[in-house]
Amino acid sequence: MNVLITGASAGIGRELAYLHADQGHHLLLVGRNVEQLFETKHFVEQRGGSAVVLPYDIGQSLHLQALLRATENTPVDVLINNAGFGLYGEFIETDLSRELNMIDVNIRALTHLTKACARRMKVQGSGRIIQIASTSSFHGGPFMSVYYATKAYVLSFSEALADELAPYNIQVTAVCPGATHTDFAATADLATSGLFKRPGIMDAKTTAQLSFTGYMKGKTLVIPGRSNAVYVFMTRFFSRRKLVQMTHQLQAPIRDALE
């Protein structure tokens, strides 16, 4: 079985690669950091899987096209769209170029890879597509407005595709982790946010294991962790405005950290 994972160099993507390696699967490892990708490949092979490294930055159109060409003759049984990043700060102050690149990675590349692989899976007669969304998919998020919006797209897109692709024996799952200890916080400049200061933040290994268990059972929506599941359940009891206000309080800069 061939499993293509974007963002496989670290964090949840790497941990999912290990879990598929334990099943003896062949991994197509996509990411920007070549050294870390080869580390993932090394540990995948130690666990009984096999892997090839595909060092492409899918946020760049030329790299995305090159990845599609490099894999066009390879059957993809499982696609895991894990690559993504965020950016913290007030929207009027943040770097527009980084936000547009975020949209390219979190939405554009994900959509393109999904279409390409879904078409192959239809011909093959089966397949599984895993989209890494977020608990932030369920409402707006002040100080990370663009990121939250991209994840809302991923969830809505995945739910629709799960229905459309079911007749072709293609399973689509949206995975919605909460805050997880990975490189995400550093990349998103979250040092002054209260988001990762809370107790009980899950680690990447646990998040990956719960996600893997969920999508291997064929679930359309997987929310790893009891506290995250409770949080998402509780969102239905608040107005959307109230949810945004609560998120503002959670993610507002910790002023003391700046002094």
NORHUJO-V685911 format. One record per run of one state. SS is the DSSP state (h for helix, s for strand, l for the rest). FROM is the first residue (numbers start at 1). TO is the last residue. If there is no record, write none. Layout:
SS & FROM & TO
SS & FROM & TO
This chain:
l & 1 & 1
s & 2 & 6
l & 7 & 10
h & 11 & 21
l & 22 & 25
s & 26 & 30
l & 31 & 33
h & 34 & 46
l & 47 & 49
s & 50 & 54
l & 55 & 60
h & 61 & 71
l & 72 & 77
s & 78 & 81
l & 82 & 95
h & 96 & 124
l & 125 & 126
s & 127 & 132
l & 133 & 134
h & 135 & 138
l & 139 & 144
h & 145 & 168
l & 169 & 169
s & 170 & 175
l & 176 & 179
s & 180 & 181
l & 182 & 183
h & 184 & 187
l & 188 & 192
s & 193 & 193
l & 194 & 194
h & 195 & 197
l & 198 & 201
s & 202 & 203
h & 204 & 216
l & 217 & 220
s & 221 & 222
l & 223 & 225
h & 226 & 237
l & 238 & 239
h & 240 & 251
l & 252 & 252
s & 253 & 253
l & 254 & 254
h & 255 & 258
l & 259 & 259
